[in-house]
Amino acid sequence: MAIHIPGLIGIIIFYLLILVIGLIAGRKKNKTGDTDELLLAGRNLGFFVAVMTYTATLVGGAYINGTAEVMGRDGLIWCVAP
């Protein structure tokens, strides 16, 4: 099995970029230092952001993969999608 060098380089660059972003974000100091403030967004989440977050939670990877599986196996008519 041959290794695809450009793909490997791309993956390495991607993960290094994620590492650098994580390190930079980890060094920034919290304004309040309160974990609840961070996890709950200050209990001040707009309606649009809340709806998009809820939708992203519902339409996850399992939903997308399951939809593709049902469409491939049974056809579009049996695919239940919004």
N, C-alpha and C positions, 0 to 999 in steps of 0.2 A: 504494500500500500504506500503510495507516494504522498508526501506532505506538500500541501499547497502553500508555498512560502508567502505569497502576497496575502492570502487569507489569514495565515498565522500571524504575520506582522500586524495586520489590521486588528486582530483580536487582542494582541499584546498592547498595542497603542490604546485601544478602547479601555482595557482594564487599568492601564497606568493612568489614563485620564480620570477614570472613576476614583482611583486611589487618591490622586492629587486633589480632586474636588472634595472628597471626604476629609482629607487632612486639613484643607483650608477651612472647611465648614466647622470642623471640630475645634479649631483654634479660636474661632470667633466666640466672644463671650456673650452670654445671654443678658438681656437688659434686666430681667427680673430674677433669673436663676430658678424660677419655679417650674417644676415639671408639669403640673396641671395646666399652666399657661401655655406650654409648648404643645401638649397632647390634645388639648381641647380648643385650641385657637382662640383663647381668651373668651370662650363661649359667645363669640361674636362672628358667626359664619353667615355670609350672605346667602340668599335663597338660591341663586344660580350656582354658586360653588357647592352648596349642600346637595342640590339635585344632581350635579355632575359627579360628585363623589359617590352618591348612592348608586347612580347608573353604572359607574365604573366598577363598583363592588358587585353588582348583579351580573354585568356582562364581563366576566373574567375569562381566563384561559380555558377553563373546563367547558364553559358555555360555548365558546367559539369552536373548540375542537369537537365537542359533541354535535354541534350543528353541522359541521363539515362531515362528520361520520354519518349522520342520519341522511344527509343529502346524497352522499356517495352510495349509501346502501339502499335507501328506499326511494330516493328521488325528491324533487323540490316540493311535491304536493304534501309530503308527510313532515316537512320541516316546520316546526312551530317557532316562529320568530316574530318579534314585534315589527 
